[in-house]
Each structure stands twice: as C-alpha cells, then as structure tokens.
C-alpha cells in the first residue's frame, strides 16, 4: 500500500462537519474551528465538493443569525463565509 497523504483532500470531513453545524450541537465551536482550519489548509476544497460549499454557506449564515457560538467561532465562521463568497458562492447560488 502506498502511503500518500496528498491523495486525501478532505471533502468527506468537510461534509461531516458541515452537517453538524448548528447551535444545538455540543461541539459546534470545535466544528467551526476545524472547518476554518481545514479550509485554510485546503482553500480549493469547496470546488471539489460545491454542493457541500453551498450547504456550508447556508448553515453558516443560519448559525451566525441564531447565535449560540463563541466570539472566536463567530470570527472564524465569518471568515469562512467571506472566503466562500470570494470564491464565487453567493446566497443566490446557494439557494438553487
């Protein structure tokens, strides 16, 4: 078996974390931070899984509106959503 870490992109992890991005989740702050760190390391990841990126945008906006997250999570999530929009995802596209 070839030990090639470069083959792992992280789309499955991003999907998993995005699905758990809601104020009632016990580890929501950890999930936000992990998404932030994952996308900082793999900036093009949302282009590998655009549906997950759109879902992240919608869930992230909802979470910011609902509150219930730490100040650090709010800053990191705001940064993630800004990056998604810069990358071409918008609220209009996310609703399609």
Rosetta blueprint (number, residue, H / E / L):
1 X L
2 X L
3 X L
4 X L
5 X H
6 X H
7 X H
8 X L
9 X L
10 X L
11 X H
12 X H
13 X H
14 X H
15 X H
16 X H
17 X H
18 X H
19 X H
20 X L
21 X L
22 X L
23 X L
24 X L
25 X L
26 X L
27 X L
28 X H
29 X H
30 X H
31 X H
32 X H
33 X H
34 X H
35 X H
36 X H
37 X H
38 X H
39 X H
40 X H
41 X H
42 X L
43 X L
44 X L
45 X H
46 X H
47 X H
48 X H
49 X L
50 X H
51 X H
52 X H
53 X H
54 X H
55 X H
56 X H
57 X H
58 X H
59 X H
60 X H
61 X H
62 X H
63 X H
64 X H
65 X H
66 X H
67 X L
68 X L
69 X L
70 X L
71 X H
72 X H
73 X H
74 X H
75 X H
76 X H
77 X H
78 X H
79 X H
80 X H
81 X H
82 X H
83 X H
84 X H
85 X H
86 X H
87 X L
88 X L
89 X L
90 X L
91 X H
92 X H
93 X H
94 X H
95 X L
96 X L
